[in-house]
Amino acid sequence: MEGGDILSAAALFLLGTLQALHAQKNPFLEQIRNFPQEKIHVTTDRDAYIAGDTVWLRAHCVDAATLEPLTASRYVYVELRTTDNLLVRRIKILQRGGVYAGYLPLPATLAQDEYVLCAYTLYMRNLGGDYLFSKPLSVNPYRQPEKRRRRTAAGPFDVAFFPEGGYLIDGQPCRVGFKALGKDGLSRQVTGTVRDDRGRTVARFASRHAGMGSFEFTPRPGRRYTAECVQTSGGKARRFDLPEANDFTFVLRVEPNDTSFVVSVRSAKKWRPQGLKLLVHRCGTQCYYKEWNPQHASLTFLRDELPGGLYQILLLSPTGEAYSERLGLKRRDEEAEVTMRQEGTLRQRSKVTLHFEVRDTKRRPAQGDFAVAVTDRKAAAPVATAGIYSTLMLSSELRGVIEDPDWYFAPDNAQGDEGLDELLLTQGWRRYDVPKLLRDEYKEPYYPMEAGQEIAGRIERTAMFSKKKKLDRYTMRLLVPRSGYATSAPIAEDGSFALNGFDFPDSTTFVLRPTVRGRTITDARILITPDSFPEYRTLPARSDLRGAGAKVYRAARHGRHAEYRYRHRGRDSKTLGRRHRRKRAGTPPGSTVVERRADQGGQRRDDPRLHREDARNAGHGTKGTIPWAQTGLYGRRSTGGNNQHVK
């Protein structure tokens, strides 16, 4: 571009070795050191199931900055949720040999509906629900119910408008992205017209993909603009106000093409960019940070010189505050080539051997972990959810729901690049707070990496407990009767304790005993801290099917009993009954028996449903499934005296 600068990667990017980064202060490098981040993608054998089926899955955990495999987290948690964000089932997958693989059994009574499969590590709680993995799953019953009347797309909808760089500028050509959503949270295809307050048409537009698109016009001083939109499927037109212009700021304009990104700064004529800085980073790696030269009309970044990934381009004030932001994506070309060779014929009950060969871009044998699923073509619909490429490159980097992310990377899609740029106009990216990083304000993780199992809690004094004795003189001992494993941990002054450094499968019984000088304390009450899990965002379904959700039970303690209530679609209305108090035979006085029964992705041998005797005690009369509300444990809890039995 005439009057602009074209910089090569050798002079532009600071993606050298770590030794070179040590030589200068790099806030992004410091942030990554203090708070490394993870990404997860889960591959399932298919996307549509029948109630009672088993979902076979494989989780891939990688470093968010480099996309290199990570195994620092010992476990990956996978949940099945309704579209109303109600938990149906949770499993816990143990990492073995760098691989997270397991299965999730679907309840046979699961209603026909669209569900959401969620996955995360406990360390990912530090990022919140926006950056956790999710994908839709369809579940059908054994018997097809009566056909439901499908809802038409025509109906209430809303359109949001996003000026490029954050603001409209009077007298400057401005690009505006938009996104149309229905009342159910799904996208709507719309067309529209932009008019000023005098009724003059200044732009026309139509959505390209998933309700998103863009248009360009030049705002005039003192004018107000509205957009009249109508769905392509029909219905009434709706009118929306466009954001007002702001002539007292600066905005970025990014023009992507096949070979480069052209970056320029726009402002009102009376404002000139002085002392502004341009910062570019890719997934937490600082790439460019220099003062903007007002003598140059634009700055060009060559695509061939850029590593693949999502880029955040920021225009900063002299004090480091963000004026404007823009996102851009450079595709990664490091895709492996996979070939398959078949031995045998596809006749019934005949053996078939499949040979796979994976090569990198240089035609060398590729190294890594691979997941392969073989399903019946008649029983499984074609895969419609996001693949690992679009998950790691796009979905895991942006906030909000991205419908059909693989569409943007399809090799035969001529509109993929334009649609991708319109997506980046409307979606937010906040993995790093850049202004705070420049002020040396680094975010610290609140939750640590889960390197193994831990049983934590505290002890409380009872009436017979001597208040003169300090609690930190006691020790909490743990015993596993089946294997004879034993360990201990000191008790703090406030009575808290934490036992870790072990790794046992589900349904393992742990016995806890507070001791002093080898003597068991019988007049102390032991309280186990329940596990905590992140709050997950609600995702829209892929279709219009909205069946009745599965009942989700929760346990609430009242006095010395455990009372079970259930919640159906958010209503807490019915008490199922009180459990009988039990005391486990052979349990020494003063001991607490904890039996963990959380599904651990293929390690479980029994059915996570109540036995008939337990169901009668709980007031069911028949078998039922009771997920533990806070911990995701299945089974029963009985309390009585100083003994506690958790399954």
C-alpha positions in Angstrom: 0.0 0.0 0.0 1.3 3.4 -1.0 2.5 5.5 2.0 2.6 2.4 4.2 5.3 0.1 5.7 5.7 -3.5 4.8 7.8 -5.3 7.4 9.1 -8.8 7.2 9.0 -11.2 10.1 12.8 -11.0 10.6 12.4 -7.3 11.6 8.9 -7.4 12.9 8.3 -10.4 15.2 10.0 -11.1 18.4 9.3 -14.9 18.3 12.9 -15.8 18.9 14.4 -18.1 21.4 13.7 -17.8 25.1 17.2 -16.4 25.7 16.4 -13.4 23.5 13.1 -12.9 25.3 15.0 -12.9 28.7 17.1 -10.0 27.4 14.1 -7.6 27.4 11.1 -7.3 29.6 8.2 -9.2 28.1 5.0 -8.9 30.1 3.3 -11.8 28.2 6.2 -14.1 29.0 5.9 -13.2 32.6 2.2 -13.8 32.6 2.6 -17.2 31.0 5.2 -18.2 33.6 2.9 -17.1 36.4 -0.3 -18.5 34.9 0.1 -21.1 32.1 -3.2 -22.0 30.5 -4.7 -25.3 29.2 -7.0 -26.1 26.3 -9.0 -29.3 25.8 -10.6 -31.0 22.9 -12.7 -34.2 23.2 -13.2 -36.6 20.4 -16.3 -39.0 20.6 -17.1 -42.0 18.5 -20.2 -40.2 17.2 -22.5 -37.3 17.7 -25.9 -39.1 18.0 -26.8 -41.8 20.5 -29.7 -43.8 21.8 -30.6 -43.7 25.5 -28.6 -46.4 27.3 -25.7 -46.2 24.8 -22.1 -45.6 25.8 -20.2 -42.5 24.7 -16.6 -43.5 24.0 -14.3 -40.5 24.2 -10.7 -39.3 24.1 -9.6 -36.0 25.6 -6.6 -34.0 24.2 -5.1 -31.5 26.6 -2.6 -28.9 25.2 -0.8 -25.8 26.2 -2.9 -22.8 25.2 0.1 -20.8 23.9 2.0 -23.5 22.0 -0.6 -26.2 21.4 1.9 -28.8 22.7 0.4 -31.8 24.6 0.2 -31.4 28.3 -0.2 -34.0 31.1 0.3 -31.8 34.1 -3.3 -32.2 35.2 -3.9 -35.7 36.5 -7.6 -35.9 35.6 -10.0 -34.6 33.0 -13.6 -34.2 34.0 -16.4 -34.8 31.4 -20.0 -33.8 32.0 -23.2 -34.4 30.2 -25.6 -31.4 30.7 -29.0 -30.4 29.3 -29.3 -27.2 27.3 -30.7 -25.7 30.4 -27.4 -26.3 32.1 -28.6 -29.1 34.4 -26.0 -31.8 35.2 -27.0 -35.3 34.0 -23.8 -37.2 34.7 -20.1 -36.5 35.4 -17.1 -38.8 34.9 -13.5 -38.4 35.9 -10.8 -39.7 33.5 -7.4 -40.6 34.8 -4.4 -39.8 32.6 -2.4 -43.0 31.7 0.8 -42.8 29.7 -0.1 -39.2 28.6 -3.5 -40.3 27.3 -7.0 -39.3 28.6 -9.4 -42.0 27.4 -12.6 -43.4 28.8 -16.4 -43.7 28.4 -19.6 -42.2 29.6 -22.7 -44.4 30.0 -25.9 -42.8 29.1 -28.9 -43.5 31.4 -31.5 -45.8 29.7 -34.3 -43.4 30.8 -32.7 -40.3 29.3 -35.3 -38.2 27.4 -35.0 -37.4 23.8 -33.3 -34.0 23.6 -30.2 -32.1 22.6 -27.5 -32.3 25.3 -24.1 -30.7 25.8 -20.9 -32.6 26.5 -18.5 -30.5 28.6 -14.9 -31.2 29.5 -12.3 -29.4 31.7 -9.5 -29.9 34.2 -9.9 -28.4 37.7 -7.1 -26.0 36.9 -9.2 -24.6 34.0 -11.6 -23.2 36.7 -9.3 -20.2 36.8 -10.5 -19.1 33.3 -14.2 -19.3 34.0 -16.9 -21.0 31.9 -16.2 -19.2 28.7 -13.1 -21.1 27.8 -14.1 -24.6 28.8 -14.7 -27.2 26.1 -18.3 -28.1 25.0 -20.0 -29.9 22.1 -23.6 -30.8 21.4 -24.8 -34.4 21.5 -28.2 -35.8 20.3 -29.9 -38.5 22.3 -32.9 -40.5 21.1 -35.1 -42.9 23.1 -35.5 -46.6 22.4 -39.0 -46.0 21.1 -39.6 -43.0 18.8 -42.2 -40.7 20.5 -45.0 -39.0 18.6 -43.7 -36.5 16.1 -43.4 -33.0 17.5 -44.3 -29.9 15.8 -41.1 -28.2 14.9 -40.9 -24.5 15.5 -40.4 -22.3 12.5 -37.4 -20.0 12.3 -39.6 -17.0 11.9 -40.3 -15.4 15.3 -38.7 -12.9 17.7 -35.1 -12.1 16.9 -32.5 -9.6 17.9 -29.6 -8.1 15.9 -26.4 -6.6 17.5 -24.1 -4.3 15.7 -20.3 -4.1 16.2 -18.4 -1.2 14.6 -14.9 -2.2 13.7 -12.4 -1.0 16.3 -15.3 -0.2 18.7 -16.7 3.1 17.4 -18.1 4.8 14.4 -16.1 7.9 13.3 -17.9 10.8 11.5 -16.6 11.4 8.0 -14.6 8.1 7.9 -15.6 4.9 6.0 -16.6 2.5 8.8 -17.1 -1.2 8.7 -19.9 -2.7 10.9 -20.3 -6.3 11.8 -23.6 -7.7 12.9 -25.0 -10.9 14.5 -28.7 -12.0 14.5 -30.0 -14.4 17.1 -33.4 -15.8 17.8 -35.1 -16.1 21.2 -33.7 -19.6 21.6 -30.1 -18.4 21.2 -29.7 -19.8 17.7 -28.6 -17.7 14.7 -31.0 -16.3 12.2 -30.4 -15.4 8.6 -31.4 -11.8 8.0 -31.3 -9.1 5.4 -31.5 -5.4 6.1 -31.3 -1.7 5.1 -29.5 1.1 6.9 -31.2 4.5 6.8 -30.4 7.9 8.3 -32.9 10.0 10.3 -34.0 11.6 7.0 -35.0 8.2 5.5 -32.1 8.1 3.1 -30.7 4.6 2.4 -26.9 4.4 3.1 -26.2 0.7 3.1 -27.8 -2.7 2.5 -26.7 -6.0 4.0 -27.4 -9.7 4.3 -26.0 -12.3 6.7 -23.4 -14.7 5.3 -23.2 -17.5 7.8 -24.7 -18.2 11.2 -26.5 -14.9 11.3 -23.3 -12.9 10.9 -22.3 -10.4 8.2 -20.9 -6.9 7.7 -21.5 -3.7 5.7 -19.7 -0.4 5.2 -20.9 3.2 5.2 -19.6 6.7 6.0 -21.4 8.4 9.0 -22.2 12.1 8.7 -22.0 14.6 11.6 -25.3 15.1 13.4 -27.0 12.1 11.8 -28.6 9.1 13.5 -28.8 5.7 11.8 -31.2 2.8 12.1 -31.2 -0.7 10.5 -34.4 -2.3 9.4 -34.0 -6.1 9.4 -36.2 -9.0 8.3 -35.5 -12.8 8.5 -35.0 -14.5 5.2 -37.5 -17.2 6.3 -40.2 -14.5 6.5 -41.9 -12.6 9.4 -42.2 -9.0 10.5 -39.4 -6.5 10.0 -37.7 -5.1 13.1 -35.8 -1.8 13.5 -32.6 -1.4 15.5 -30.6 1.7 16.3 -26.9 1.8 15.3 -24.3 3.0 17.8 -23.7 6.7 17.8 -20.4 8.1 16.4 -17.5 9.0 18.7 -15.3 11.7 17.3 -13.0 11.8 20.3 -11.2 8.5 20.0 -9.0 6.4 17.6 -10.1 3.1 16.0 -8.2 0.4 14.2 -9.0 -0.8 10.8 -7.7 -4.1 9.6 -8.1 -5.2 6.0 -7.2 -8.9 5.5 -6.4 -10.3 2.1 -4.8 -13.4 0.7 -1.2 -12.3 1.4 -1.3 -9.8 4.3 -3.1 -7.9 7.0 -3.1 -4.1 6.4 -3.5 -2.1 9.7 -4.4 1.6 9.8 -5.7 4.1 12.4 -8.8 6.1 11.8 -9.9 9.3 13.7 -11.8 12.5 13.2 -10.0 15.1 11.1 -9.2 17.3 14.2 -7.5 14.4 16.0 -4.1 13.1 15.0 -2.5 10.0 16.5 0.4 11.2 18.7 2.2 9.0 21.1 0.0 6.0 20.4 1.4 2.5 20.5 0.5 -0.6 18.5 0.7 -4.0 20.2 0.2 -7.4 18.5 0.3 -10.7 20.2 -0.5 -14.3 19.3 -1.9 -16.6 22.1 0.1 -14.7 24.7 3.3 -14.3 22.7 4.2 -10.7 22.2 4.9 -10.2 18.5 5.1 -6.4 17.9 5.1 -3.4 20.3 6.1 0.0 18.9 4.9 3.5 18.8 2.6 4.2 15.9 4.2 6.4 13.2 1.5 9.0 12.1 3.5 9.7 9.0 2.6 6.3 7.6 -0.9 5.6 6.4 -0.8 1.9 7.2 1.3 -1.0 8.4 1.3 -4.3 6.5 1.9 -7.8 8.1 2.8 -10.5 5.6 0.9 -13.7 6.1 3.7 -15.9 4.9 6.0 -14.5 7.6 3.4 -15.1 10.4 3.0 -18.3 12.5 -0.5 -19.6 12.5 -2.9 -18.6 15.3 -5.3 -16.0 16.6 -3.8 -12.5 16.8 -5.0 -9.6 19.0 -4.2 -6.2 17.6 -4.4 -3.3 20.2 -4.1 0.4 19.8 -2.9 1.8 23.1 -2.8 5.3 24.6 0.5 6.8 25.8 -0.4 5.6 29.3 -1.2 2.0 28.2 -5.0 2.2 28.1 -6.7 0.4 25.2 -8.3 2.7 22.6 -9.2 0.1 20.0 -9.0 -3.7 19.5 -9.2 -6.0 16.5 -8.7 -9.7 16.0 -7.2 -11.6 13.0 -6.4 -15.2 12.3 -3.6 -16.8 10.4 -4.4 -20.4 9.4 -1.9 -23.1 10.4 -0.7 -25.1 7.5 1.0 -27.8 9.6 -1.8 -30.3 9.0 -0.9 -34.0 8.9 -1.8 -36.2 5.9 -3.7 -39.4 6.9 -4.1 -42.4 4.6 -6.0 -45.6 5.3 -5.6 -49.1 3.8 -8.2 -51.8 4.3 -7.6 -55.6 4.6 -10.6 -57.8 4.3 -14.1 -57.4 3.0 -17.0 -55.7 4.8 -19.1 -58.9 5.0 -21.0 -59.8 8.1 -18.8 -61.4 10.8 -15.7 -61.1 8.7 -12.4 -59.7 10.0 -11.3 -56.3 8.7 -7.9 -54.8 9.4 -7.3 -51.1 8.9 -3.8 -49.7 8.5 -3.3 -46.0 9.0 -0.3 -43.9 7.9 0.2 -40.3 9.2 2.8 -38.0 7.7 3.7 -34.4 8.4 3.9 -31.5 5.9 7.5 -32.7 5.0 6.2 -36.2 4.2 7.9 -37.7 7.2 6.1 -40.1 9.6 4.3 -38.0 12.1 4.7 -38.5 15.8 2.0 -38.0 18.4 -1.2 -39.5 19.9 -4.1 -40.3 17.6 -7.7 -41.2 18.2 -9.7 -43.4 15.8 -13.4 -44.2 16.0 -15.0 -46.9 13.8 -18.8 -46.9 13.7 -21.7 -48.3 11.7 -22.5 -45.9 8.9 -26.2 -46.8 9.2 -26.3 -46.3 13.0 -24.2 -43.1 13.2 -25.0 -39.8 11.3 -22.1 -37.9 9.7 -20.0 -36.0 12.3 -21.4 -32.5 12.5 -19.5 -31.1 15.5 -16.2 -29.2 15.6 -13.0 -31.0 14.9 -9.8 -30.6 16.9 -8.4 -28.1 14.4 -11.2 -25.6 14.7 -11.5 -26.2 18.5 -7.8 -25.4 19.2 -7.5 -22.6 16.7 -10.8 -20.9 17.1 -13.5 -22.1 19.5 -11.2 -22.3 22.5 -9.9 -18.7 21.9 -13.2 -16.9 21.6 -16.0 -16.1 24.1 -19.5 -17.2 23.3 -20.9 -19.9 21.1 -19.6 -20.5 17.6 -22.0 -22.4 15.4 -20.4 -24.8 13.0 -16.8 -23.7 13.4 -15.5 -26.2 10.8 -17.4 -24.2 8.1 -14.7 -21.5 8.3 -11.9 -24.0 7.5 -13.5 -26.2 4.9 -11.1 -26.4 1.9 -13.9 -26.0 -0.7 -15.5 -23.0 1.0 -14.9 -19.9 -1.0 -16.5 -17.7 1.6 -14.6 -19.1 4.6 -12.1 -16.2 4.9 -14.7 -13.5 4.6 -17.0 -15.3 7.1 -14.1 -15.8 9.5 -13.3 -12.1 9.5 -16.9 -11.3 10.2 -16.9 -13.7 13.1 -13.8 -12.0 14.6 -15.7 -8.6 14.3 -18.4 -9.9 16.6 -16.7 -12.3 19.1 -14.6 -11.2 22.1 -11.2 -12.5 23.2 -10.1 -11.9 26.7 -7.5 -14.5 27.7 -5.1 -11.7 28.6 -5.8 -8.2 30.0 -3.1 -6.4 28.0 -3.3 -2.9 29.8 -2.8 -4.6 33.1 0.1 -6.7 31.8 1.8 -3.5 30.7 1.4 -2.1 34.2 3.1 -5.3 35.6 -0.2 -6.5 37.1 -0.2 -10.2 36.4 -3.1 -12.6 37.0 -2.3 -15.4 39.4 -4.2 -18.8 39.3 -6.4 -19.3 42.3 -6.8 -23.1 41.8 -3.7 -25.2 41.5 -3.0 -28.1 39.1 -4.6 -31.3 40.2 -1.6 -33.6 40.4 -3.5 -36.4 42.3 -6.3 -37.2 44.6 -6.9 -35.3 47.8 -9.2 -35.7 50.8 -9.5 -32.5 52.7 -11.7 -31.4 55.6 -11.5 -30.3 59.2 -12.3 -31.6 62.7 -14.6 -30.0 65.2 -14.7 -30.2 68.9 -17.7 -32.0 70.4 -19.1 -31.5 73.9 -16.7 -34.2 75.3 -13.6 -32.6 73.5 -11.2 -30.7 75.7 -11.2 -27.1 74.6 -7.9 -26.5 76.3 -6.0 -28.8 73.9 -4.8 -27.2 70.7 -5.9 -28.9 67.5 -2.5 -28.7 65.8 -1.2 -31.3 68.2 -3.3 -33.9 66.4 -2.6 -35.9 63.2 -5.1 -37.2 60.7 -4.4 -40.8 59.6 -5.8 -42.4 56.4 -6.1 -46.1 55.9 -7.2 -48.1 52.8 -8.3 -51.5 54.2 -8.3 -53.3 50.9 -4.6 -52.6 50.0 -3.2 -51.8 53.5 -2.1 -48.3 52.3 -1.7 -45.8 55.1 -0.6 -42.1 55.3 -1.1 -39.2 57.6 -1.1 -35.4 57.6 -0.9 -32.8 60.4 -4.0 -30.9 61.5 -3.7 -27.1 61.5 -4.7 -24.8 64.3 -8.1 -24.2 62.8 -8.7 -28.0 62.5 -8.2 -28.3 58.8 -6.3 -31.1 57.1 -5.4 -32.3 53.6 -4.3 -35.8 52.7 -2.8 -36.3 49.2 -0.1 -38.1 47.4 -2.2 -41.2 46.5 -4.2 -42.3 43.5 -6.9 -45.0 43.9 -9.8 -46.0 41.6 -13.4 -45.3 42.3 -15.3 -47.2 45.0 -12.2 -47.3 47.2 -12.9 -47.1 50.9 -10.8 -44.7 53.0 -10.8 -44.8 56.8 -9.9 -41.5 58.6 -8.8 -41.4 62.2 -7.7 -38.3 64.2 -4.9 -39.4 66.5 -2.5 -38.1 69.1 0.6 -40.0 70.1 -0.8 -43.1 68.3 -4.1 -42.9 70.2 -7.4 -42.5 68.3 -9.5 -39.6 69.3 -13.1 -40.7 69.6 -14.8 -37.4 70.6 -13.9 -35.4 67.5 -16.2 -34.8 64.6 -14.8 -35.1 61.1 -16.2 -33.0 58.3 -15.2 -33.8 54.7 -14.8 -30.9 52.2 -16.9 -31.7 49.1 -15.4 -31.3 45.7 -16.1 -28.1 43.8 -16.6 -27.7 40.0 -16.7 -24.7 37.6 -19.9 -23.0 36.6 -20.6 -23.8 32.9 -22.1 -21.6 30.3 -25.4 -22.7 28.7 -25.2 -23.6 25.1 -28.0 -23.6 22.5 -29.1 -26.9 21.0 -28.4 -27.8 17.4 -32.1 -28.4 16.6 -35.5 -27.5 17.8 -36.0 -30.6 19.9 -36.6 -29.6 23.5 -37.7 -32.8 25.4 -38.1 -33.1 29.1 -34.8 -33.0 30.9 -33.5 -35.8 33.1 -34.3 -35.5 36.8 -31.3 -34.2 38.8 -31.2 -35.1 42.5 -29.4 -33.3 45.2 -28.7 -34.2 48.8 -29.3 -31.8 51.7 -28.4 -32.5 55.3 -31.1 -31.8 57.9 -30.0 -32.4 61.5 -28.4 -35.9 61.7 -30.2 -37.3 58.7 -29.7 -37.0 55.0 -32.8 -35.8 53.1 -33.0 -36.3 49.4 -34.8 -33.8 47.2 -35.0 -33.7 43.5 -35.0 -30.8 41.1 -36.7 -31.0 37.7 -36.2 -28.2 35.4 -35.1 -25.9 38.2 -38.0 -26.7 40.5 -37.2 -28.0 44.0 -40.6 -29.4 44.9 -40.6 -33.0 46.2 -39.0 -34.8 49.1 -38.2 -38.3 48.2 -37.8 -39.6 51.8 -35.3 -39.7 54.6 -32.5 -42.3 54.6 -32.2 -44.6 57.6 -29.2 -44.0 59.8 -26.6 -46.8 59.5 -23.5 -47.6 61.3 -21.0 -49.7 59.4 -20.1 -52.9 61.1 -16.5 -53.2 62.2 -15.8 -49.4 62.0 -13.7 -48.4 65.1 -15.1 -45.6 67.2 -14.0 -42.1 66.1 -13.3 -43.2 62.5 -14.9 -41.8 59.4 -15.4 -44.1 56.4 -15.3 -42.4 53.0 -16.1 -44.5 50.0 -15.6 -42.5 46.8 -17.8 -43.6 44.0 -17.3 -41.1 41.2 -17.4 -42.6 37.7 -13.8 -42.6 36.5 -14.2 -43.0 32.7 -14.0 -46.7 32.2 -12.6 -47.8 35.6 -16.0 -48.4 37.1 -17.4 -52.0 37.2 -20.8 -51.6 38.7 -24.0 -49.8 37.7 -24.2 -46.3 39.3 -27.8 -46.9 40.4 -29.3 -47.7 43.8 -30.0 -51.2 44.8 -33.7 -52.0 45.5 -33.1 -51.9 49.3 -31.5 -48.5 49.1 -34.2 -47.2 46.7 -36.9 -48.3 49.2 -35.0 -46.5 52.0 -34.8 -43.4 49.9 -38.6 -43.5 49.2 -38.3 -44.6 45.5 -39.8 -48.1 45.6 -37.8 -48.9 42.5 -34.3 -48.5 41.2 -33.2 -44.9 40.5 -30.1 -42.8 39.9 -29.0 -40.2 42.4 -26.1 -38.0 41.3 -24.4 -36.3 44.2 -25.2 -32.6 43.6 -22.0 -30.9 44.5 -19.4 -33.6 44.1 -20.8 -35.6 41.2 -20.7 -38.8 43.3 -23.4 -41.4 42.7 -24.9 -43.5 45.5 -25.8 -42.8 49.1 -24.7 -40.9 52.2 -25.6 -42.0 55.7 -24.7 -40.1 58.8 -24.9 -41.1 62.4 -22.8 -40.3 65.5 -19.1 -39.9 64.7 -19.2 -42.2 61.7 -19.8 -41.0 58.1 -20.3 -43.3 55.2 -20.1 -41.8 51.7 -20.6 -43.7 48.5 
